[in-house]
Amino acid sequence: MAYQIRLETDDDFQDAMERQSVLRIFRGDDLIESSVKIVRFDENRIVVQADISDMKYYARQECEFFEQRQRR
């Protein structure tokens, strides 16, 4: 079963990007993305990709980002 880790700092995002972790993205109480991976990020935006042609940009201040990890 998977558990979620909230991503908040640049180090959190860098680690998730290097591991190619699967993310879930929330805006308010709504799940707006799932099963995406971080392609790039900066202090304002997170760029995620679900497949080859599906890249999306999200503002860090408007959304909450969670990494999904498998329990061992």
C-alpha positions as CSV (number, residue, x, y, z in Angstrom):
1,M,0.0,0.0,0.0
2,A,1.3,3.5,-0.8
3,Y,1.7,6.5,1.4
4,Q,2.1,10.1,0.6
5,I,4.8,12.6,1.5
6,R,4.1,16.3,1.1
7,L,6.7,18.2,-1.0
8,E,7.5,21.7,0.3
9,T,11.2,22.6,-0.1
10,D,13.5,22.7,-3.1
11,D,15.3,19.6,-1.7
12,D,12.0,17.7,-1.5
13,F,11.2,18.5,-5.2
14,Q,14.8,17.7,-6.3
15,D,14.7,14.3,-4.5
16,A,11.3,13.4,-6.1
17,M,12.6,14.5,-9.5
18,E,15.8,12.4,-9.2
19,R,13.8,9.4,-8.1
20,Q,11.2,10.0,-10.8
21,S,8.5,9.6,-8.2
22,V,4.8,9.7,-9.0
23,L,3.0,12.7,-7.7
24,R,-0.5,13.8,-6.8
25,I,-1.4,17.5,-7.0
26,F,-4.2,19.2,-5.1
27,R,-5.6,22.7,-5.5
28,G,-7.7,23.4,-2.4
29,D,-9.6,20.2,-1.6
30,D,-9.6,19.0,-5.3
31,L,-7.3,16.4,-6.8
32,I,-6.2,18.0,-10.1
33,E,-3.4,15.6,-11.2
34,S,-2.2,12.2,-10.4
35,S,0.4,9.8,-11.8
36,V,2.7,12.6,-13.0
37,K,6.4,13.1,-12.6
38,I,8.4,16.3,-12.1
39,V,10.3,17.4,-15.2
40,R,11.5,20.8,-13.9
41,F,10.9,23.2,-11.1
42,D,11.9,26.7,-9.8
43,E,10.8,28.9,-7.0
44,N,7.5,29.7,-8.7
45,R,6.4,26.7,-10.8
46,I,6.5,23.0,-11.0
47,V,6.5,21.3,-14.5
48,V,5.1,17.8,-14.6
49,Q,4.6,15.2,-17.3
50,A,2.2,12.3,-17.5
51,D,3.3,11.1,-21.0
52,I,5.4,12.2,-24.0
53,S,3.2,15.1,-25.1
54,D,1.4,15.9,-21.8
55,M,3.3,18.6,-19.9
56,K,1.6,20.9,-17.4
57,Y,2.8,23.9,-15.3
58,Y,1.5,24.5,-11.7
59,A,2.2,27.4,-9.4
60,R,3.9,26.3,-6.1
61,Q,1.9,28.8,-4.0
62,E,-1.5,27.6,-5.4
63,C,-1.1,23.9,-5.2
64,E,-0.1,21.1,-2.8
65,F,2.3,18.4,-4.1
66,F,2.5,14.9,-2.7
67,E,4.9,12.1,-3.6
68,Q,3.5,8.6,-3.6
69,R,5.8,6.0,-2.1
70,Q,5.3,2.2,-1.7
71,R,5.4,0.8,1.8
72,R,8.1,-1.9,2.2
